[in-house]
């Protein structure tokens, strides 16, 4: 599912959430069991042909298994804040281990940084 979106600097960027690296991904409902309405935000990383890192957020809403998505690029500060917000929301339960591992892999020390 390739998309073309505008970056924070005004350039066009081709993204593909199916192949780009996800950093934080919210579970999506796969059956009608439970809530018929769900929403979430996912953070992705992609490297362009020049090796420059780009981050984007996919905000989605599911109602009766119909998905609507919006896409937004973000800069380093917005990416860091997005991750920190998810850590705070996870609270005592904490983030899933696979998400924590991805954050440490791509952004070493971020979870230990001053909040």
GROMACS elastic network, one bead per residue, 0.5 to 0.9 nm:
[ bonds ]
;  ai    aj funct       b0    kb
    1    15     6  0.83653   500
    1    16     6  0.56423   500
    1    17     6  0.68822   500
    1    18     6  0.64690   500
    1    19     6  0.88033   500
    2    14     6  0.67643   500
    2    15     6  0.56344   500
    2    17     6  0.74433   500
    2    18     6  0.81760   500
    3    13     6  0.82171   500
    3    14     6  0.56892   500
    3    15     6  0.53172   500
    3    16     6  0.62227   500
    3    17     6  0.86293   500
    3    71     6  0.88947   500
    4    12     6  0.64798   500
    4    13     6  0.54538   500
    4    15     6  0.61146   500
    4    16     6  0.87183   500
    5    11     6  0.83740   500
    5    12     6  0.56631   500
    5    13     6  0.53513   500
    5    14     6  0.64821   500
    5    15     6  0.74354   500
    5    71     6  0.72001   500
    5    72     6  0.74104   500
    5    73     6  0.77419   500
    6     9     6  0.78878   500
    6    10     6  0.57005   500
    6    11     6  0.55529   500
    6    13     6  0.60093   500
    6    14     6  0.88112   500
    6    72     6  0.78531   500
    6    73     6  0.72755   500
    7    10     6  0.51623   500
    7    11     6  0.52789   500
    7    12     6  0.60686   500
    7    13     6  0.64816   500
    7    54     6  0.84026   500
    7    56     6  0.87376   500
    7    72     6  0.77104   500
    7    73     6  0.54105   500
    7    74     6  0.75455   500
    7    75     6  0.88991   500
    8    11     6  0.75250   500
    8    72     6  0.86008   500
    8    73     6  0.62512   500
    8    74     6  0.65363   500
    8    75     6  0.70771   500
    9    12     6  0.89358   500
   13    48     6  0.82512   500
   13    54     6  0.86780   500
   14    48     6  0.86022   500
   15    18     6  0.89959   500
   15    19     6  0.85854   500
   15    20     6  0.71772   500
   15    46     6  0.73888   500
   15    56     6  0.86799   500
   16    19     6  0.56105   500
   16    20     6  0.56698   500
   16    46     6  0.86011   500
   17    20     6  0.51710   500
   17    21     6  0.75833   500
   17    22     6  0.75661   500
   17    44     6  0.71828   500
   17    58     6  0.84129   500
   18    21     6  0.84321   500
   18    22     6  0.89386   500
   19    22     6  0.86276   500
   19    46     6  0.89452   500
   20    44     6  0.65613   500
   20    45     6  0.62695   500
   20    46     6  0.54262   500
   20    47     6  0.84174   500
   21    43     6  0.87587   500
   21    44     6  0.55978   500
   21    45     6  0.51629   500
   21    46     6  0.62272   500
   22    25     6  0.65272   500
   22    42     6  0.73881   500
   22    43     6  0.59958   500
   22    45     6  0.61860   500
   22    46     6  0.87094   500
   22    99     6  0.89717   500
   22   102     6  0.82566   500
   23    42     6  0.75925   500
   23    43     6  0.54480   500
   23    44     6  0.54865   500
   23    45     6  0.68955   500
   23    83     6  0.88116   500
   23    99     6  0.64936   500
   23   100     6  0.88104   500
   23   102     6  0.58617   500
   23   103     6  0.63306   500
   23   106     6  0.82256   500
   24    41     6  0.81254   500
   24    42     6  0.53775   500
   24    43     6  0.50336   500
   24    44     6  0.71573   500
   24    83     6  0.77893   500
   24    86     6  0.84984   500
   24    99     6  0.59242   500
   24   100     6  0.87976   500
   24   102     6  0.81047   500
   24   103     6  0.81328   500
   25    28     6  0.88843   500
   25    40     6  0.82131   500
   25    41     6  0.69236   500
   25    43     6  0.64533   500
   25    44     6  0.83201   500
   25    99     6  0.79118   500
   26    39     6  0.84303   500
   26    40     6  0.56655   500
   26    41     6  0.62367   500
   26    42     6  0.59767   500
   27    40     6  0.78365   500
   28    38     6  0.75276   500
   28    39     6  0.79597   500
   28    40     6  0.79157   500
   28    62     6  0.79766   500
   29    32     6  0.75283   500
   29    33     6  0.84211   500
   29    34     6  0.86083   500
   29    35     6  0.83798   500
   29    36     6  0.86034   500
   29    37     6  0.88758   500
   29    38     6  0.73779   500
   29    62     6  0.79439   500
   29    65     6  0.75866   500
   30    33     6  0.84837   500
   30    65     6  0.76575   500
   31    34     6  0.80583   500
   31    65     6  0.77624   500
   32    35     6  0.71801   500
   32    36     6  0.63224   500
   32    64     6  0.71605   500
   32    65     6  0.74417   500
   33    36     6  0.77686   500
   34    37     6  0.88408   500
   35    38     6  0.68036   500
   35    63     6  0.87922   500
   35    64     6  0.86628   500
   36    62     6  0.75987   500
   36    63     6  0.56128   500
   36    64     6  0.50459   500
   36    65     6  0.73646   500
   37    61     6  0.74126   500
   37    62     6  0.55490   500
   37    64     6  0.65345   500
   37    65     6  0.81551   500
   38    60     6  0.84107   500
   38    61     6  0.58583   500
   38    62     6  0.51174   500
   38    63     6  0.66201   500
   39    59     6  0.76210   500
   39    60     6  0.55451   500
   39    62     6  0.60163   500
   39    63     6  0.86473   500
   40    58     6  0.82625   500
   40    59     6  0.59234   500
   40    60     6  0.54937   500
   40    61     6  0.66639   500
   40    62     6  0.88334   500
   41    57     6  0.64844   500
   41    58     6  0.55165   500
   41    60     6  0.62064   500
   41    61     6  0.89448   500
   42    56     6  0.82617   500
   42    57     6  0.54643   500
   42    58     6  0.51192   500
   42    59     6  0.65437   500
   42    60     6  0.83116   500
   43    55     6  0.70807   500
   43    56     6  0.58871   500
   43    58     6  0.65894   500
   43    59     6  0.89963   500
   43    79     6  0.79072   500
   43    82     6  0.80607   500
   43    83     6  0.84241   500
   44    54     6  0.82865   500
   44    55     6  0.56120   500
   44    56     6  0.53560   500
   44    57     6  0.62835   500
   44    58     6  0.79179   500
   45    53     6  0.67640   500
   45    54     6  0.57737   500
   45    56     6  0.66676   500
   46    52     6  0.82347   500
   46    53     6  0.58087   500
   46    54     6  0.53214   500
   46    55     6  0.64603   500
   46    56     6  0.83258   500
   47    50     6  0.76268   500
   47    51     6  0.52520   500
   47    52     6  0.53156   500
   47    54     6  0.60770   500
   47    55     6  0.88088   500
   48    51     6  0.52331   500
   48    52     6  0.54685   500
   48    53     6  0.66613   500
   48    54     6  0.74236   500
   49    52     6  0.74652   500
   50    53     6  0.89549   500
   54    73     6  0.73839   500
   54    74     6  0.76307   500
   54    75     6  0.76416   500
   54    76     6  0.87700   500
   55    72     6  0.85979   500
   55    73     6  0.56996   500
   55    74     6  0.55153   500
   55    75     6  0.67641   500
   55    76     6  0.78590   500
   55    79     6  0.69278   500
   56    71     6  0.68718   500
   56    72     6  0.54080   500
   56    74     6  0.55068   500
   56    75     6  0.84939   500
   56    79     6  0.81818   500
   57    70     6  0.81886   500
   57    71     6  0.57994   500
   57    72     6  0.52765   500
   57    73     6  0.62003   500
   57    74     6  0.72543   500
   57    79     6  0.87436   500
   58    69     6  0.64797   500
   58    70     6  0.57261   500
   58    72     6  0.66581   500
   58    73     6  0.88772   500
   59    68     6  0.83584   500
   59    69     6  0.56104   500
   59    70     6  0.52706   500
   59    71     6  0.64572   500
   59    72     6  0.82088   500
   60    67     6  0.67070   500
   60    68     6  0.55779   500
   60    70     6  0.64568   500
   60    71     6  0.88567   500
   61    66     6  0.80673   500
   61    67     6  0.56790   500
   61    68     6  0.53700   500
   61    69     6  0.65965   500
   62    65     6  0.55634   500
   62    66     6  0.53661   500
   62    68     6  0.65844   500
   62    69     6  0.88968   500
   63    66     6  0.53149   500
   63    67     6  0.67242   500
   63    68     6  0.85997   500
   64    67     6  0.84732   500
   74    77     6  0.79282   500
   74    78     6  0.55904   500
   74    79     6  0.61057   500
   75    78     6  0.53232   500
   75    79     6  0.60863   500
   75    80     6  0.86632   500
   76    79     6  0.50738   500
   76    80     6  0.61605   500
   76    81     6  0.85980   500
   77    80     6  0.51401   500
   77    81     6  0.61353   500
   77    82     6  0.85414   500
   78    81     6  0.50384   500
   78    82     6  0.60154   500
   78    83     6  0.86364   500
   79    82     6  0.50858   500
   79    83     6  0.63464   500
   79    84     6  0.86807   500
   80    83     6  0.52210   500
   80    84     6  0.61813   500
   80    85     6  0.85864   500
   80   110     6  0.76823   500
   81    85     6  0.59700   500
   81    86     6  0.85652   500
   82    85     6  0.51624   500
   82    86     6  0.63652   500
   82    87     6  0.87943   500
   83    86     6  0.51758   500
   83    87     6  0.63227   500
   83    88     6  0.87795   500
   83   103     6  0.82679   500
   83   110     6  0.87373   500
   83   111     6  0.84522   500
   84    87     6  0.50073   500
   84    88     6  0.62590   500
   84    89     6  0.86370   500
   84   110     6  0.86121   500
   84   111     6  0.76040   500
   84   115     6  0.72488   500
   85    88     6  0.51245   500
   85    89     6  0.61657   500
   85    90     6  0.86126   500
   86    89     6  0.50200   500
   86    90     6  0.60955   500
   86    91     6  0.87510   500
   86    95     6  0.79089   500
   87    90     6  0.51684   500
   87    91     6  0.66202   500
   87    94     6  0.68928   500
   87    95     6  0.65310   500
   87   111     6  0.82583   500
   88    91     6  0.52709   500
   88    92     6  0.88345   500
   88    94     6  0.84738   500
   89    92     6  0.89785   500
   89    94     6  0.84111   500
   89    95     6  0.89546   500
   90    93     6  0.58149   500
   90    95     6  0.57166   500
   90    96     6  0.89664   500
   91    94     6  0.54967   500
   91    95     6  0.82042   500
   93    96     6  0.87374   500
   94    97     6  0.85666   500
   94   100     6  0.89840   500
   95    98     6  0.82318   500
   95    99     6  0.64327   500
   95   100     6  0.62358   500
   96    99     6  0.53908   500
   96   100     6  0.63628   500
   96   101     6  0.86929   500
   97   100     6  0.50483   500
   97   101     6  0.60139   500
   97   102     6  0.85752   500
   98   101     6  0.50900   500
   98   102     6  0.62350   500
   98   103     6  0.87240   500
   99   102     6  0.51103   500
   99   103     6  0.62353   500
   99   104     6  0.86576   500
  100   103     6  0.51686   500
  100   104     6  0.62278   500
  100   105     6  0.85509   500
  100   111     6  0.83442   500
  101   104     6  0.51759   500
  101   105     6  0.60207   500
  101   106     6  0.86976   500
  102   106     6  0.61362   500
  102   107     6  0.80864   500
  103   106     6  0.54647   500
  103   107     6  0.54625   500
  103   108     6  0.71099   500
  103   109     6  0.87437   500
  103   110     6  0.75086   500
  103   111     6  0.76571   500
  104   107     6  0.52291   500
  104   109     6  0.65525   500
  104   110     6  0.71342   500
  104   111     6  0.73863   500
  105   108     6  0.59844   500
  107   110     6  0.57284   500
  107   111     6  0.83846   500
  108   111     6  0.78092   500
  108   112     6  0.86848   500
  109   112     6  0.51611   500
  109   113     6  0.61040   500
  110   113     6  0.50106   500
  110   114     6  0.84045   500
  111   114     6  0.82993   500
  111   115     6  0.84651   500
  112   115     6  0.82249   500
